[in-house]
Amino acid sequence: MNSFTPFQIGPFTCTPIDAGNIWLDGGAMFGVVPYTMWSKAIEHDDRLRIPMTMRCLLIESSETGHRYLIDNGIGTKYDAKRCDIYGIPFGQDPLMDSLAQAGVDPADITHMVFSHLHFDHCGGTTAWNADQTSLEHRFHNATFVVNQRHWEEANNPNARETASFLCDNIAPIGDSGKLLTIPDDHEFEPGFDVIVIDGHTIGQQLPRLTNGTRTMVYAADLFPTVHHVPVPWVMGYDMRPTVTLQEKARLCAESVKNDWIWFMEHDAHHTFMTLDKDERDRYIGIPLAASELPFHGGNND
Ligand SMILES: [Zn+2]
């Protein structure tokens, strides 16, 4: 279990929350990039899977008192066989362990914000009850926040994306009576909005926080690892890879210009990165240690 130190962006106290590791097929993670190349960038196991993590983000606002949780991992609903496929430990609950470590009761979360509803981002919303007969919500006081266009997509997926949208995850969110679907230009509160992109899936939202000087963006599945910054390194999972290319070009340029920090949801080794260009004028990800964050001190707004 990683332990994380909170950092401060304006009125927002941010705490990384560890929802556990997951091992995913390296070929699928790097799309058209050949094995000979991606295997030099990142290690893999004997099943050709690369280590990933599911790093959520707790955002506590001193302005509104809201406690937002961004994504909640894959959850605990998988049986032993599926856990083995994804290399996740059966019978463990790292999300709840990590929240407890941060001193947060799930009932304290006011807004469960989903970057999108693929299974490794929203599986922690519910869990089976003791005798495995029904699903129980775990964030009893939370509003569930999903991009409007993404909610429509998740409920009417194309044949290729169907496997990523699991009914056990999505139906309870729809049935909760607490679903809030938001437009692309939604602002949660001053200093906290979202960037919405469509290449990976329609209506993926990347939470963005600013203290007026520096900005941090939650990378979600735009940059699953620091190795996904170069333009052709696009996941095979992306529904619209050519749209991802355009989105990466636009956001890389904006990021370099404004010196954004990226919070990495899936990179097993790096929690933060910045972007830069290499000697051949290509965008690259530069890992950033927590000690190098410009947000230290808790009073930098
Ligand atoms: Zn995804």
Boltz pocket constraint, residues with backbone or C-beta under 6 A from the ligand:
constraints:
  - pocket:
      binder: B
      contacts: [[A, 116], [A, 118], [A, 200], [A, 221]]
      max_distance: 6.0
